[in-house]
Amino acid sequence: MSEVRGARSSRRPIFTRIRSVLTSTRFSEEHLVMAAALMATLLVLLYAFGALETKGEVWRATFGGPGFDVGSSVLEKAGGLVVVGRTNSFGAGGYDGWLIATDSKGRELWNRTIGGPGDDEATAIVAARGGGYAIAGGTGSFGAGGSDGWLVRTDPQGREVWNRTFGGPGDDWAYSLQETGDGYVILGETDSFGAGGRDLWLLKADPQGREVWNRTFGGTGDDGGRSIKRTADGFIIAGFTESRGAGGKDLWLLKADSNGSEVWNVTFGGSKDDIGEAVIERAGGGYVVAGGASVPPEGGLGDAWLIITDGQGSPLRGKIFSVGDSGRDLATTVAATADGGYIVGGWSSAGGLYSWLLKTDGAGEKEWDFTIPDSGREEGSSLLVAEDGGYVTCGWTISSGNPDMILAKVKR
């Protein structure tokens, strides 16, 4: 409180001097100059104390053409941002992977497409050792058949250095990517390998993108991975499973060691379909999972779900969130905030289409939320906490009629 009182008292002489100048009966050019200088000083002080700080949506940028264009993952870099996704407005044919660099205000610096005549998509991006970026996704233009998991290395300007495909005769796809110091770990789904149906797929590549090992997890149903984070002793994975759990699809949390071998797995859900879309490690131990919980049709189409667990995946608390009483709400990404809480990104179809940001405290209790109308998001790390404490989100918007990639910054 003493700091606040000091800040307030330090402003009083400025206001007093401005008032005395403006009310002086001997108004002169000297007084005008002094008043202008004092007013400028006041504005600087107000900015310094945050009184004039922009809140809500700080800026918004859209990118695209006549086709369907989507942002899936965003990364902060020195002086700006890099976002990846897919486009069928530009490129070689079908959908292409899309890489756009912007300055800190979302103004485009350059953009690149990667792909071939088939459908290709970039779903995740990380900074690569030695500079540039590593991008994961899926490709229908290259590889062994069907669609294949895809890893692309670029230079700092987004120009391709090499690209690798992983998979078999079926359909294989990558959704999440981590840099490990000695290469990359890729998470996705495969129906080329595994126990049957689709299986959760975990793959390690060396720094040149050459496969070191790959693992599958699942059973006779459809199982898949959506998000992976590196931990001190391996990896934590979120996804879904039809092969285990209570029925339908269940949210699936799986711990693997540094060689990709399973340590433990747990499921969350009921008789309907539930899914884990994102996971992070929790300060002090344990994990935070974001996804969706389905409910019977008469109660709606499903709500966003945030689960906080201990280090063995046992639930400590779970929270259900929604924008409204109707429509579907899904949490697709989560990040830790400096105040010990969490920022959750998702989408809602309650009375329209919304990209949705939700802030919670460390116990998962809602503090505030923010929606961007006529927009949405897909799987991927489509939300980041910027160095200045703001939140950058990407996805798609139909505000102009066509689905365009959207990149926006929000500050509260």
N, C-alpha and C positions, 0 to 999 in steps of 0.2 A: 504493500500500500504506500510506503514512503516513496518508492520510485514513481508511482502514479501521481501522488500529490506534488512531488518535485517537478514532474513534467507539466502539470497543470499550472503551477505557480510560475514556472519559467515562461509560460505563454502570456501571462497577464500584462507585464510591461510592454510587450509588443502591441497588444490590443489597445492599451492606454495611450501609447504614443500615436498610434494610427488615429484613434478617436480625437485626440487633441489637435492633430494636424488638420483633419478634415473639418473640425468645427471651429477652427481659428477664424477670427474676423479679418485677420491680415493674411489671407490666402495668397500665396506667391508661387512662382515657378520652383523655388527652392523647396517649398512644402510639398509640391507635387512629386518632385524627384525623391524626396525622403519617404513620402507615402508609398510610392511604387517600390522602393527598395525594401521597406519594411513589409509590404505585402508579399513580395517575393520570398523574403525570409520566413514569413508565416507559412507560406505554401510548402517550403522545403521542410519546415518542422512538422507540418501535418502529414506529409508523405513519410517522414522518418518515423513518426509514431503510428503509422498505419491507418490514419483517419481517412485518407483518400485512396486507400488500396482498392483496386478493382476486385469485386466479388461476383460470384455467379459465373456465367460463361465469359471468359476473357477474350477468346477469339475462336473462330471456326473457319476451316478451309475445306473445300471439296475438290475432288479430282475425278475426271472421267470423260466419257464421250457418249456416243449413242447406245452403247451396250450396257452390260451389267458389270459394275466395278466395285470391289470390296476391299477393305483393309482388315487384316487379321491379326497383326502383331506390330508393336511399335517399340522402338529403342531410342533412348536419349544418347546423343553424341555431343562432342564439343561444339557448342554454338548452334545446336539444332536437334533435329529428329530424323530418324529413318523409319519408314513404315513399309511393310510388305503385305501382299494380298494377291488378288487375281483380277484380270481384266479381259473382257472380250471386245473392248472398243479399240484396242491397239494390239500389235504383236504379230506373231507368225500364223495364227489361225486357232480356232476354238478359243478356249480360255488360256491365257498365258500367266505365268508368275509375274508379279509387278513389284518393283522396288522404287520408292520415291524418297528423296532427301529434301528436307525443308530447313529453313532457318528457325530460330526460336519462336517466331510468330506464325509458323505454318506456311510460309511463302516458299513455293517450290524452287529448289536449286537445280535438281536434275531428276530424271526418271528413266528407268530401264525396264524392258520386258525380257523375260527368259522363258524359253519354251520352243515348241515345234508345232506341227499341224494338229496335234491332238489337244486334249484338255489338260492343262498344267496349272498348278496352284502353289504359291508360297504361303505357308501357315505359321512359320516361326522364324525369328532372326536373333542371332547373338553376335556380339563383337568377337572377331577372330584374333587369336594371338598373332602378332606381327603386323596388325592393321587389316582393315577391311572387315568383311562380314561373312558369316556362315548362315545359310538359309536352308530350312527343311520344308518339305511339302510332299506333293505327289505329282507324278507325271504319267500321262497317257501317250506321250510322244516318243519316249525312249524306254529302254529296258527290256525285260524278259517276256512281257505279255500282259494283257489287261492293263492295269495301272500299277506303277511301282513306287516305292518310297524313294525320295529324292533328296540329295544333299548337294548344295551348290556353294562354292567359295568364290567371293568377289574381292576386288581391290577396294580401296576407300571410296572410289568414284562409282562403285556398283558394276564395274566391268567384270565379266566372268573370268575366273582363273582356271577353275575346273568344275566339272559336275559328275556326280556318281549316282547310280541307281541301285536299288536293293529290292529283291522280290523274286517271284516265281511266275507260274502261268496264270495265277488268279489275280485278284485285286488287292493291292497292298498300298498303304498310305501312311504318311508321317504327320503327326499333329504337334509335337512338342520337341524341343531341342535344348541340350545343355552342353556348354563347353567345359571340358574336364581337366584341362592342362596338358593332357597327353592325347587329345583328340576330342571326339564328340560322342554323346549318347543321344539316340533318337528313339522316340516313343510313338507308337501308332497302332495300326491294326493290320492283320494279314489273314487272307483265306488261302494263301499258297502253302502255308506251313501250319503245324500245330495239331490240336486234338480233334478239330471238326468245327464247322461253321466258321465264324471269324474268331480269331484269337488276339489277345493283347500281345503286342510285339515290341520287344526291347532290343536295340541293336547298338553295338559299340563300333566306332570307326576311328582310325588313327588320324593324325593331323593332315594327311593327304586324302582323307575320305575313303580309305580302303578298309573293308570290313575286318574287324578283329574277332567279334563273336556276335551271335544273335540268340535271343531267348523268346519262347512263347509261353503264355500263361492262359489257361482257360480249359473248357470242357467241350461238351457236344453242342452247347448253345452258342449264341453270339456274345463275344466278350471283346472289350476294346479299351485302349488307353487314350486319355485326353491331355494329361498334364504330368510333367516330371520335374522334380527339383533335386539338385545335388545336395547331399547332407555330408556330415563329417565321416560317416561310416558307410556311405552308399547312396541310395536314391529312395525318394518317396514318390509314389505314383497314384494318381486318381483316374478313375474311369468308370466302367460299368460291367456287369456280368449277368448273363442269363443262366449260366451253368451252376451258380451257387446262390445262396440267399433265400429270401422268403417267397419269391415268385415274381414273374415278369422280369424286368431288368432291375437290378439293385445297384446302388452306388457302391463302388469298389475302391478300397484303399489298400495299397500293397507296398510293403517295404522290401527292397532288394539290397544286397550287399554290392560292393564295388565291382564284382564280376558278373552282376546281373542275376545272381541266384536268389530265390525267394527266401526271406527271413520270416515274414508273417503276412497274412492278409485278413482283412475284416470286411464285412458287408453291412450296409445300412439300407433299410427300405421295407416296403410292405408288398402287397399283392399286385400293385400297379407298377409302372415304370419309373425308376429313379436313376439319377446319373450324377457322377462326379465330373465336373468340368475343369476344376483348377485346385491346386494344393500348394501351400507354402509351409515352411517350417516355422514353428512358433517360438518367440523369444522365451528362453527359460525351459524349453523342452516341449515336445508334442507338435501337433499339426493343426492347420486350419484348412478345411475343405469347403469349396463352394460348388453348388450344382443346382439340381432341381428335384423336387419331391412331387410326385403325382398324387391326385386324390380322386375319389369317385366322380363321375361326370356331373352328378347333380350339385357337386360342391365347387365346380370350376374345372379348369384344365391343368392345374398344377402351379406350384409356387416355388420361389427361389428358396434355397436351403443353405444355411451356413452351419457347419459342424466343427466344434473344437474338441480335439482329442488329446489324450496323453501320449507318451512316447511309444506305447504299444498299440495305438489305434483305438483304445477304449474311449467311448464318448464321455466328455466332461459336461458339455452342454450343446444343444442344437437350437437353432432359431429359424423360423419360417417368415418370409417377407413377401409382400406383394404390393404392386402399385394401386390396384383396385380389387374389387370383389369378383370381377369377371375376367375372362381372358387367361392367358398363360404368362407366367413370370419365370425367368430362368437366370441364375447367376452363372456367368461363364468365366470370370476371372477375379482374382483377389490379390491384394498386396498389403503389406504391413505399413503403418503410418508412424511418423515420428513420436506421436503422443501415446503409443502403445496400443492403438486401435487398428482397425482394418478398413480399407476401401474396397468395395465390391462393385464390379461392373457386370451388367446383364442387360436383358431386354424384356419388354412387356408388350402384350397385345391387349391390355385392359383399356377398352374404349378407343383404340388406335394402335399405332406402332411407336414404341419409344425405346431409345437407348437410355439406360438407367444407371446412375451412380448412387451407391448407398454407403454411408459412413457409419461405422459402429465403434463402440468402445472396445476395450480388451476382452470384455465378457460377451461380446456379440450383440449388445443392446444398441438399437438404432439411435443415432444422433441426428442425422438429416439425410435426405435424399434429393436427387436432382434428375430431371428427365429432359431429354432432347427429342422433341416430337418428330414424327415421320422418319424415324431412323431405327437402326438395330445393330447387332453385332453377331459375330460367329465365334467358333472355337478359336483359341489362341490367346496370347498375352496381349490383349487389346486394351490394356490399361497400365499406366505407369505413374509412379509418384515422382514428379520432377524435382530437380535440385532445389528449386525455390519453394517447394511445398505444395505446388499446384498439382492437378491431376490431368494427364493427357490421355484421351480415349480415341480409339479408332473403330471403324465399322463401315456401315453404309447408310445412305440417306436417300429418300425419294422426294425430298422437298422441291426439287426442280422438275419432277416428273419422271426422269430416268433414275435408276439406282446408281448413285455415284459413291465413290469412296469418301468418307468423312474423317477429318482429323480435328479434334476440338480440345481446348484447354479450359478447365473449370477450376476456380479457386474459391475457398470459403474461409 
